Amino acid sequence: MGPRKEGVASTLPIDNGKARKRPVREHGFVGGHVESMWLNALNVETRKSASVLDVVLTNPQPHALPSGFGSREILIEAQYISAGKVIKNDVVSLTSHYLSKRGKPTVPHLAEKTIQAISIPAQGSKAFSLSIPDGAQSVNIVVSYRLVNDEVREMLDLKDPIWSKKMVIKKLNVKL
């Protein structure tokens, strides 16, 4: 719980027709929806060889990431630059996808089969290879987290911005 601050614990109008103010504490829980929790949650390094850039994600956490609800997502976005202009964008999605018993895409708790499950193991690493386009001089890499992937967000018609918000884990600029 957070520190005490003046507020109302109930909106019941008991103080001359108004809600009574008194010292209260925040009762919220830190979780995947809290952006500051994600900053530096993974270590990100790059290795370049010929025309390939490996983005290595290392997870110091005691559990795999993404985790929790089965359609959480980590994104690796790469923007290749040449002469100050973007020449290519790449996106790698680390998430899970599921099928129902009828073979249709579904949400995790209704799934019969997992068709893709990509995560970074607890206290482990994974490398993701990206092709470097000809002429690229640098690449901006942003690793971020989303509460659900595009497929589930569309399936459940989730419109609130929290469901599509990208919470930054790490940003890098790499000279090629």
C-alpha positions as CSV (number, residue, x, y, z in Angstrom):
1,M,0.0,0.0,0.0
2,G,1.1,3.5,-0.7
3,P,1.6,6.4,1.8
4,R,-1.3,8.0,3.5
5,K,-2.9,11.0,1.7
6,E,-6.2,12.9,2.1
7,G,-9.0,11.4,0.1
8,V,-12.3,9.6,0.4
9,A,-12.7,5.9,1.1
10,S,-16.4,6.0,0.1
11,T,-18.4,8.4,-2.0
12,L,-21.4,8.0,0.4
13,P,-22.5,11.6,1.2
14,I,-22.3,11.5,5.0
15,D,-20.5,14.8,5.8
16,N,-23.2,17.6,5.2
17,G,-24.2,16.0,1.9
18,K,-20.6,15.3,0.8
19,A,-18.2,12.4,0.9
20,R,-16.1,12.6,4.1
21,K,-12.4,13.2,3.6
22,R,-9.9,11.4,5.7
23,P,-6.4,9.8,5.5
24,V,-6.5,6.9,2.9
25,R,-4.0,4.7,1.2
26,E,-3.8,3.5,-2.4
27,H,-5.0,-0.2,-2.6
28,G,-3.9,-0.9,-6.1
29,F,-1.4,-3.7,-7.1
30,V,1.6,-3.3,-9.3
31,G,1.3,-5.6,-12.3
32,G,1.7,-5.9,-16.0
33,H,-0.5,-2.8,-16.6
34,V,2.0,-0.5,-14.7
35,E,4.4,1.0,-17.3
36,S,7.2,1.7,-14.8
37,M,7.4,-2.0,-14.0
38,W,8.6,-2.8,-17.5
39,L,11.5,-0.3,-17.8
40,N,14.7,-2.4,-17.9
41,A,12.8,-5.7,-17.1
42,L,15.0,-7.4,-19.8
43,N,18.6,-6.8,-20.8
44,V,19.0,-6.1,-24.5
45,E,22.2,-6.6,-26.4
46,T,23.0,-6.8,-30.1
47,R,25.5,-8.8,-32.2
48,K,26.3,-7.9,-35.8
49,S,27.6,-10.4,-38.4
50,A,27.7,-9.8,-42.1
51,S,24.0,-8.9,-43.0
52,V,22.4,-10.2,-39.8
53,L,21.7,-8.4,-36.5
54,D,21.0,-10.6,-33.5
55,V,19.0,-9.0,-30.8
56,V,19.6,-10.9,-27.6
57,L,17.1,-10.6,-24.8
58,T,18.2,-11.8,-21.3
59,N,15.6,-12.3,-18.6
60,P,16.9,-11.8,-15.0
61,Q,13.4,-12.5,-13.7
62,P,12.5,-15.7,-11.8
63,H,9.7,-16.5,-14.4
64,A,9.5,-16.5,-18.2
65,L,8.5,-13.3,-20.0
66,P,5.9,-12.7,-21.2
67,S,3.8,-14.5,-18.6
68,G,0.5,-14.3,-16.8
69,F,-2.4,-14.2,-19.2
70,G,-1.4,-16.4,-22.2
71,S,-1.5,-13.7,-24.9
72,R,0.8,-11.2,-23.3
73,E,3.3,-9.9,-25.9
74,I,6.9,-8.6,-26.1
75,L,7.7,-6.7,-29.2
76,I,11.1,-6.1,-30.8
77,E,10.8,-3.2,-33.3
78,A,13.8,-2.3,-35.5
79,Q,13.9,0.8,-37.6
80,Y,16.8,0.8,-40.1
81,I,18.3,4.3,-41.0
82,S,20.4,5.3,-44.0
83,A,21.3,9.0,-44.7
84,G,18.9,10.1,-42.1
85,K,15.9,8.3,-43.6
86,V,14.1,5.1,-42.6
87,I,14.7,2.4,-45.1
88,K,13.1,-0.6,-43.4
89,N,11.0,-1.5,-40.4
90,D,11.0,-5.0,-38.7
91,V,8.8,-6.3,-35.9
92,V,9.2,-9.5,-34.0
93,S,6.4,-10.5,-31.7
94,L,7.0,-12.8,-28.7
95,T,3.6,-14.1,-27.8
96,S,1.4,-17.2,-27.9
97,H,-1.4,-18.1,-30.3
98,Y,-4.1,-20.7,-29.7
99,L,-6.6,-22.8,-31.5
100,S,-10.0,-24.0,-30.4
101,K,-11.1,-27.7,-30.8
102,R,-12.7,-26.6,-34.1
103,G,-9.3,-25.3,-35.3
104,K,-10.2,-21.5,-35.0
105,P,-8.1,-18.9,-33.3
106,T,-9.2,-18.4,-29.7
107,V,-8.2,-17.1,-26.3
108,P,-5.9,-19.1,-24.0
109,H,-8.5,-20.4,-21.5
110,L,-10.6,-21.8,-24.3
111,A,-7.8,-23.3,-26.3
112,E,-7.4,-26.9,-27.3
113,K,-4.0,-26.4,-28.8
114,T,-1.1,-23.9,-28.6
115,I,0.3,-23.2,-32.1
116,Q,3.0,-20.7,-31.1
117,A,4.6,-19.9,-27.8
118,I,7.5,-17.6,-27.7
119,S,8.9,-16.4,-24.4
120,I,12.3,-15.7,-22.7
121,P,12.9,-18.3,-20.1
122,A,13.4,-17.4,-16.4
123,Q,17.0,-16.3,-15.9
124,G,17.7,-17.2,-19.5
125,S,18.3,-15.6,-22.9
126,K,17.1,-15.9,-26.5
127,A,18.5,-14.4,-29.7
128,F,16.3,-13.1,-32.6
129,S,18.0,-12.6,-36.0
130,L,17.0,-9.7,-38.2
131,S,18.3,-9.1,-41.7
132,I,20.1,-5.9,-42.2
133,P,19.1,-4.1,-45.4
134,D,21.8,-3.0,-47.8
135,G,22.9,0.6,-47.1
136,A,21.7,0.7,-43.5
137,Q,24.0,2.8,-41.3
138,S,22.2,2.4,-38.0
139,V,19.2,0.8,-36.4
140,N,16.9,2.0,-33.7
141,I,15.6,-0.9,-31.6
142,V,12.7,-0.6,-29.2
143,V,11.7,-3.6,-27.0
144,S,8.3,-3.2,-25.4
145,Y,5.5,-5.0,-23.7
146,R,1.8,-5.2,-24.4
147,L,-1.0,-6.7,-22.2
148,V,-2.4,-8.6,-25.2
149,N,-1.4,-9.3,-28.8
150,D,-3.2,-8.0,-31.8
151,E,-5.1,-11.2,-32.5
152,V,-6.7,-11.4,-29.0
153,R,-7.3,-7.6,-28.9
154,E,-9.3,-7.9,-32.1
155,M,-11.1,-11.1,-31.1
156,L,-12.3,-9.6,-27.8
157,D,-12.9,-6.1,-29.3
158,L,-10.7,-4.5,-26.7
159,K,-10.9,-0.7,-27.4
160,D,-9.5,0.8,-24.2
161,P,-6.0,2.2,-25.0
162,I,-4.4,0.2,-22.2
163,W,-4.8,-3.0,-24.3
164,S,-2.7,-1.6,-27.2
165,K,-0.3,0.5,-25.3
166,K,3.4,-0.4,-25.8
167,M,5.3,-0.2,-22.5
168,V,8.9,0.4,-23.2
169,I,11.4,-2.0,-21.7
170,K,14.6,-0.7,-23.5
171,K,15.6,1.5,-26.4
172,L,18.9,1.2,-28.3
173,N,20.5,2.9,-31.2
174,V,23.1,0.7,-32.9
175,K,25.7,1.8,-35.5
176,L,26.0,-0.8,-38.3
